Amino acid sequence: MIRPHLLARAASGAVLVLTATFGAACTPSTTPAPTDASGTASFGPNDLAPGTHVTVNKNGQWLPATIAQPLGGDRFIVAYDGFGAQWNEAVGMDRIKAGAAVAPTEYHPGDKVLVTTQGHVMFGDVLQQVSAGTWRVHYDGYGPEAVENVTSDRIQRPFLGVSAHTVGEAVMVEANGQTLPAKVLAATAQNRWMVRFDGFNPQYDQEVPTERIHTAPPVVVAAPVAVVAPPPVVAPPVVEVPAKPEKDKGKKAKPKPEPVAAPVVAAPAAAAPLAVGEAVLVSQRNSWVPATITAAGANAGSWKIKYEGGNEDEVAPDRVQRLGALAKGSRYAPNQPVMVEWHGVYVPGKALKEDGKGLYRIRFDGQGAESDEAVPVKRLHPR
């Protein structure tokens, strides 16, 4: 488990980690990147002597650099500010313009940033500037103790150019042979994104390329099913028993039977709507994860929820159900649908029968009798 506030800093002599802005390896480019809005440079090749400060277009972003060596014609080797010589690159005039851009090492409180630590990219917020080249950062999704002072060689801004996926977008990501739902935290390059998997803590955040990320299918919300109340039960009429003739006067009369009304069948109680603060289960990859409703969602019927690990999300109503509880003294009926808890995750099944004191024989949905299991009642919840 990653604990950001305990992570050791990389040794000062270690090779700088390639930032997301650079994307692929910085070998000499043969295909120029898009130019700026002006489309033309504001100076000529003869103006670019070694040491001249310029701004270079790299994957759609303008980065500060210095002319290191003219190559002849309109091509030059540039050294990017804040990076070692291994990232020097040969570029043409169509990617160069005069003047230095705002240095990427100028960060302010509240800025969203990407921090490299032990080869892993993490998402966070700048809290304050500690010194000329050091900032205090809080790691996103962790508690207030997850803060660290980081230097300029480990921090960068997210990619702000045009990309295929936007911040906050729900996506599907291929991981370990599965396709899992996730949310985009930030773009790290034009074709790479930081994602957080639904139901997982921030230590599982990943930077993924185009081939592993896909647009999530639209959520189809089923129309609400109308609850039809049963017809009222009408008691049968009470039939009067006629009095016996006078000749029977003096004999002890048999007591009249009390009229018996037909039993009243109560309409089934409608389930109360979900409410803020209620414990619920959220559907995740054919299982259910416990969470708490924190607020109504922005979309009709959706809910904002907070998982037990602290991660927050907004989910459609068809992915949420109440975490039921068995009434005290009650028992599960044969074949009653239940949710079975297993290490914090819930899977659906049905209680076949009692299987000893405090145990029920469970058959899991989609499984045969060979997978039946005797489960303690404390791990079961009605559904």
VMD Tcl script that draws the C-alpha trace (Angstrom):
set ca {
  {0.00 0.00 0.00}
  {1.39 3.38 -0.96}
  {1.69 5.94 1.82}
  {2.64 9.20 0.15}
  {3.77 10.99 3.30}
  {6.31 8.24 3.99}
  {7.69 7.94 0.47}
  {11.41 8.60 0.24}
  {12.62 11.20 -2.19}
  {14.65 10.07 -5.14}
  {18.40 10.55 -4.84}
  {19.64 13.83 -6.27}
  {21.79 11.98 -8.78}
  {19.00 9.81 -10.11}
  {17.87 10.19 -13.70}
  {14.90 12.54 -13.99}
  {11.61 10.80 -14.67}
  {10.19 11.70 -18.06}
  {7.21 13.96 -17.49}
  {3.80 13.45 -19.08}
  {4.28 16.56 -21.17}
  {7.04 14.83 -23.09}
  {5.00 11.64 -23.71}
  {7.18 9.32 -25.79}
  {10.98 9.38 -25.78}
  {12.43 12.69 -26.84}
  {14.30 11.58 -29.92}
  {14.77 14.04 -32.81}
  {11.32 14.66 -34.29}
  {10.66 14.31 -38.01}
  {6.98 15.30 -37.81}
  {6.50 18.81 -36.47}
  {3.88 19.34 -33.73}
  {1.02 21.79 -34.26}
  {2.04 25.41 -34.29}
  {0.55 28.12 -32.15}
  {-2.46 30.23 -33.10}
  {-0.38 32.72 -35.03}
  {1.00 30.01 -37.32}
  {4.28 31.90 -37.87}
  {7.39 32.66 -35.90}
  {8.11 36.24 -34.90}
  {11.81 36.11 -35.86}
  {14.14 34.48 -38.37}
  {16.73 31.68 -38.15}
  {19.59 34.16 -37.99}
  {18.19 35.55 -34.73}
  {18.67 32.23 -32.85}
  {22.20 32.21 -31.50}
  {23.14 29.60 -28.84}
  {21.74 30.68 -25.48}
  {18.67 32.41 -26.93}
  {15.56 31.90 -24.78}
  {12.63 30.58 -26.80}
  {9.36 28.68 -26.40}
  {8.97 25.30 -28.13}
  {5.76 23.48 -29.05}
  {5.83 19.96 -27.56}
  {2.69 17.82 -28.02}
  {0.48 20.91 -28.12}
  {2.07 22.70 -25.14}
  {4.51 25.61 -25.32}
  {7.51 24.92 -23.07}
  {10.39 27.26 -22.18}
  {13.73 26.24 -23.69}
  {17.13 27.55 -24.82}
  {18.84 27.23 -28.20}
  {21.71 24.80 -27.63}
  {23.10 24.43 -31.17}
  {22.12 25.57 -34.71}
  {21.93 22.68 -37.20}
  {21.73 24.78 -40.32}
  {18.76 26.00 -42.30}
  {15.80 26.36 -39.98}
  {16.59 23.53 -37.52}
  {18.08 23.83 -34.04}
  {18.82 21.65 -31.03}
  {16.91 23.01 -28.01}
  {17.41 22.33 -24.29}
  {14.19 22.36 -22.28}
  {14.36 24.41 -19.08}
  {14.51 22.22 -15.98}
  {15.46 19.03 -17.85}
  {18.77 17.32 -18.43}
  {20.67 17.13 -21.71}
  {19.15 13.69 -22.45}
  {15.92 15.50 -23.35}
  {17.50 17.89 -25.86}
  {15.70 17.75 -29.19}
  {16.13 18.91 -32.79}
  {13.18 21.10 -33.87}
  {12.27 23.30 -36.80}
  {11.26 26.95 -36.92}
  {7.59 25.97 -37.19}
  {7.78 24.82 -33.55}
  {9.71 27.78 -32.13}
  {8.61 31.25 -31.10}
  {10.43 34.04 -29.31}
  {10.26 34.68 -25.59}
  {9.89 32.37 -22.63}
  {6.56 30.97 -21.52}
  {5.50 30.94 -17.89}
  {7.92 28.54 -16.27}
  {6.27 25.25 -15.43}
  {7.94 25.44 -12.04}
  {5.69 28.32 -10.94}
  {2.91 26.70 -8.92}
  {0.32 28.33 -6.68}
  {-1.92 27.07 -3.83}
  {-4.84 25.10 -5.27}
  {-3.07 24.12 -8.52}
  {-3.74 20.54 -9.62}
  {-0.41 18.77 -10.18}
  {1.11 15.40 -10.98}
  {3.92 14.21 -8.71}
  {6.41 11.47 -9.59}
  {7.47 9.34 -6.62}
  {9.47 6.11 -6.96}
  {8.44 5.77 -10.60}
  {4.73 6.18 -9.81}
  {2.68 9.23 -10.84}
  {0.26 10.56 -8.20}
  {-2.39 13.29 -8.38}
  {-2.50 16.12 -5.86}
  {-2.99 19.79 -4.98}
  {-0.41 22.45 -4.17}
  {-0.79 23.74 -0.60}
  {2.00 26.31 -0.49}
  {5.45 27.18 -1.80}
  {8.12 26.16 0.70}
  {11.16 27.57 -1.07}
  {12.31 28.76 -4.51}
  {12.09 25.24 -5.97}
  {9.99 23.32 -3.44}
  {6.22 23.03 -2.93}
  {4.10 21.34 -0.29}
  {1.59 18.99 -1.95}
  {-1.43 17.09 -0.62}
  {-2.15 13.79 -2.39}
  {-5.70 13.56 -3.74}
  {-8.03 11.06 -2.04}
  {-5.92 10.69 1.11}
  {-6.39 12.19 4.56}
  {-4.85 15.50 5.72}
  {-1.68 13.72 6.84}
  {-0.80 12.73 3.23}
  {1.39 15.74 2.44}
  {4.94 16.01 1.17}
  {7.45 18.64 0.14}
  {8.45 18.02 -3.49}
  {11.02 19.69 -5.72}
  {10.55 20.95 -9.28}
  {12.09 17.83 -10.85}
  {9.19 15.72 -9.47}
  {6.20 17.98 -10.12}
  {4.35 18.98 -13.29}
  {1.03 20.33 -14.42}
  {-1.55 18.09 -16.11}
  {-1.72 18.24 -19.89}
  {-4.16 21.02 -20.84}
  {-4.34 20.48 -24.58}
  {-7.05 18.70 -26.54}
  {-7.38 14.99 -25.69}
  {-9.92 12.23 -26.25}
  {-11.07 12.06 -22.60}
  {-12.01 14.87 -20.23}
  {-11.45 15.26 -16.48}
  {-14.22 13.53 -14.52}
  {-15.31 11.38 -17.48}
  {-16.48 7.85 -16.71}
  {-14.41 5.36 -18.72}
  {-13.62 1.65 -18.93}
  {-9.97 0.67 -18.41}
  {-8.23 -2.61 -19.19}
  {-6.31 -3.86 -16.15}
  {-5.02 -7.34 -15.32}
  {-7.12 -9.00 -18.00}
  {-10.34 -7.25 -16.93}
  {-12.16 -4.14 -18.10}
  {-12.99 -2.05 -15.04}
  {-15.00 1.18 -14.61}
  {-12.96 4.23 -13.68}
  {-12.92 8.03 -13.71}
  {-10.42 10.34 -15.42}
  {-8.48 12.45 -12.89}
  {-6.23 14.30 -15.34}
  {-4.53 14.07 -18.72}
  {-0.78 13.55 -18.41}
  {-0.16 13.87 -22.16}
  {-2.25 14.07 -25.31}
  {-2.62 10.28 -25.32}
  {-2.23 9.34 -21.63}
  {-4.53 9.80 -18.60}
  {-4.50 9.35 -14.83}
  {-7.54 7.27 -13.77}
  {-9.07 6.14 -10.50}
  {-10.92 2.82 -10.49}
  {-14.46 2.84 -9.09}
  {-14.52 1.37 -5.59}
  {-10.73 1.37 -5.19}
  {-8.54 3.62 -3.06}
  {-6.12 6.18 -4.56}
  {-3.10 3.87 -4.22}
  {-4.51 1.99 -7.20}
  {-4.57 5.08 -9.46}
  {-2.86 4.41 -12.79}
  {-1.53 6.31 -15.77}
  {-2.92 4.55 -18.86}
  {-2.36 4.98 -22.62}
  {-4.94 5.17 -25.39}
  {-5.06 1.44 -26.05}
  {-6.17 0.67 -22.46}
  {-8.91 3.27 -22.04}
  {-12.37 3.24 -23.63}
  {-15.48 5.38 -23.44}
  {-17.94 3.95 -20.93}
  {-21.31 2.80 -22.32}
  {-24.25 5.07 -21.44}
  {-26.09 4.19 -18.25}
  {-29.59 2.96 -19.03}
  {-31.96 3.79 -16.20}
  {-34.97 1.51 -16.06}
  {-38.36 3.19 -15.83}
  {-39.85 3.02 -12.32}
  {-42.30 0.17 -11.83}
  {-45.66 1.35 -10.59}
  {-46.78 -0.31 -7.35}
  {-50.42 -1.32 -7.65}
  {-52.24 -1.60 -4.33}
  {-54.35 -4.77 -3.91}
  {-58.16 -4.36 -4.05}
  {-59.77 -3.76 -0.66}
  {-61.04 -6.87 1.11}
  {-64.76 -6.66 1.84}
  {-66.02 -8.56 4.88}
  {-68.99 -10.88 4.17}
  {-72.40 -9.71 5.42}
  {-73.43 -10.85 8.88}
  {-76.49 -13.13 8.70}
  {-79.01 -12.70 11.55}
  {-80.16 -15.97 13.11}
  {-84.01 -15.90 13.41}
  {-85.49 -16.24 16.91}
  {-87.07 -19.55 17.82}
  {-90.89 -19.78 18.19}
  {-92.55 -19.03 21.54}
  {-93.07 -22.73 22.18}
  {-89.42 -23.02 22.94}
  {-89.79 -20.35 25.61}
  {-88.35 -21.52 28.86}
  {-85.74 -23.68 27.29}
  {-82.18 -22.55 27.58}
  {-81.26 -20.86 24.35}
  {-78.04 -21.74 22.71}
  {-75.65 -18.83 22.47}
  {-75.56 -17.17 19.11}
  {-72.24 -17.56 17.33}
  {-70.35 -14.35 16.94}
  {-70.06 -13.30 13.30}
  {-66.56 -13.90 12.02}
  {-65.16 -11.27 9.69}
  {-62.87 -12.34 6.88}
  {-59.18 -11.67 7.63}
  {-57.95 -8.30 6.38}
  {-55.03 -8.59 4.05}
  {-52.68 -5.60 4.53}
  {-51.15 -4.08 1.46}
  {-47.39 -4.69 1.31}
  {-45.47 -1.74 2.71}
  {-43.73 0.20 -0.02}
  {-39.98 0.48 0.44}
  {-39.01 3.89 1.78}
  {-36.95 5.97 -0.67}
  {-33.21 6.16 -0.15}
  {-31.98 9.11 1.88}
  {-28.76 11.00 2.58}
  {-26.69 9.31 5.29}
  {-28.07 5.85 4.57}
  {-25.78 2.81 4.23}
  {-26.11 1.25 0.77}
  {-24.48 -1.20 -1.58}
  {-23.14 -0.01 -4.96}
  {-22.87 -2.36 -7.94}
  {-19.27 -2.91 -9.06}
  {-18.17 -5.63 -11.50}
  {-20.81 -8.28 -10.64}
  {-20.44 -7.60 -6.92}
  {-21.59 -4.91 -4.49}
  {-19.45 -2.55 -2.43}
  {-20.62 -0.83 0.81}
  {-20.92 2.95 0.75}
  {-22.84 5.84 2.31}
  {-25.10 8.31 0.49}
  {-23.70 11.83 0.94}
  {-26.00 13.92 -1.29}
  {-28.37 13.84 -4.25}
  {-26.54 13.64 -7.60}
  {-26.55 16.17 -10.40}
  {-28.46 13.82 -12.72}
  {-32.06 12.84 -12.17}
  {-32.28 10.05 -9.60}
  {-28.53 9.69 -9.16}
  {-26.75 9.75 -5.79}
  {-23.40 11.02 -4.59}
  {-21.82 8.31 -2.46}
  {-18.67 7.78 -0.41}
  {-17.04 4.38 -0.26}
  {-15.63 3.04 3.00}
  {-12.12 3.67 1.70}
  {-12.90 7.39 1.29}
  {-13.33 7.51 -2.49}
  {-16.36 9.48 -3.70}
  {-18.49 9.00 -6.80}
  {-21.86 9.78 -8.38}
  {-23.84 6.70 -9.40}
  {-27.09 6.00 -11.23}
  {-30.06 4.75 -9.17}
  {-30.00 1.28 -10.73}
  {-26.52 0.75 -9.21}
  {-27.61 1.44 -5.62}
  {-29.61 -0.69 -3.19}
  {-30.26 -0.48 0.52}
  {-28.08 -2.60 2.82}
  {-30.85 -4.65 4.43}
  {-30.86 -6.12 7.94}
  {-32.73 -9.14 9.29}
  {-35.24 -8.25 12.00}
  {-34.27 -9.49 15.46}
  {-35.63 -12.96 16.09}
  {-36.47 -13.53 12.42}
  {-35.15 -16.27 10.16}
  {-34.48 -16.47 6.46}
  {-37.17 -18.29 4.51}
  {-36.17 -21.10 2.12}
  {-34.81 -19.65 -1.15}
  {-34.92 -16.07 0.20}
  {-32.61 -13.74 -1.79}
  {-29.68 -12.47 0.27}
  {-26.40 -10.56 -0.06}
  {-23.36 -12.43 1.25}
  {-20.44 -10.44 2.69}
  {-16.92 -11.59 1.83}
  {-14.01 -9.42 3.00}
  {-15.93 -6.18 2.58}
  {-17.51 -7.08 -0.79}
  {-21.06 -8.41 -1.19}
  {-22.23 -11.01 -3.70}
  {-25.86 -12.04 -4.39}
  {-27.26 -15.46 -3.58}
  {-30.19 -17.16 -1.85}
  {-30.55 -18.90 1.53}
  {-31.58 -22.48 0.76}
  {-32.09 -23.63 4.33}
  {-30.65 -23.47 7.84}
  {-27.49 -25.53 8.00}
  {-26.77 -25.74 11.69}
  {-26.84 -23.25 14.52}
  {-26.27 -19.76 13.15}
  {-25.52 -21.05 9.62}
  {-27.41 -21.03 6.34}
  {-26.74 -23.07 3.21}
  {-26.20 -20.47 0.43}
  {-26.35 -20.87 -3.33}
  {-24.65 -18.00 -5.14}
  {-26.33 -16.45 -8.18}
  {-25.07 -18.01 -11.39}
  {-23.43 -20.95 -9.57}
  {-24.41 -24.58 -9.23}
  {-24.83 -26.80 -6.17}
  {-21.10 -27.59 -6.17}
  {-20.43 -24.01 -5.05}
  {-22.94 -24.01 -2.17}
  {-21.50 -22.80 1.11}
  {-22.54 -22.76 4.78}
  {-22.37 -19.08 5.77}
  {-22.75 -17.55 9.28}
  {-25.91 -15.47 9.60}
  {-23.88 -12.40 10.59}
  {-22.48 -12.31 7.02}
  {-25.95 -12.29 5.43}
  {-28.25 -9.37 4.58}
  {-31.71 -9.62 3.01}
  {-32.28 -8.07 -0.41}
}
mol new
graphics top color blue
foreach p $ca { graphics top sphere $p radius 0.5 }
foreach p [lrange $ca 0 end-1] q [lrange $ca 1 end] { graphics top cylinder $p $q radius 0.2 }
display resetview
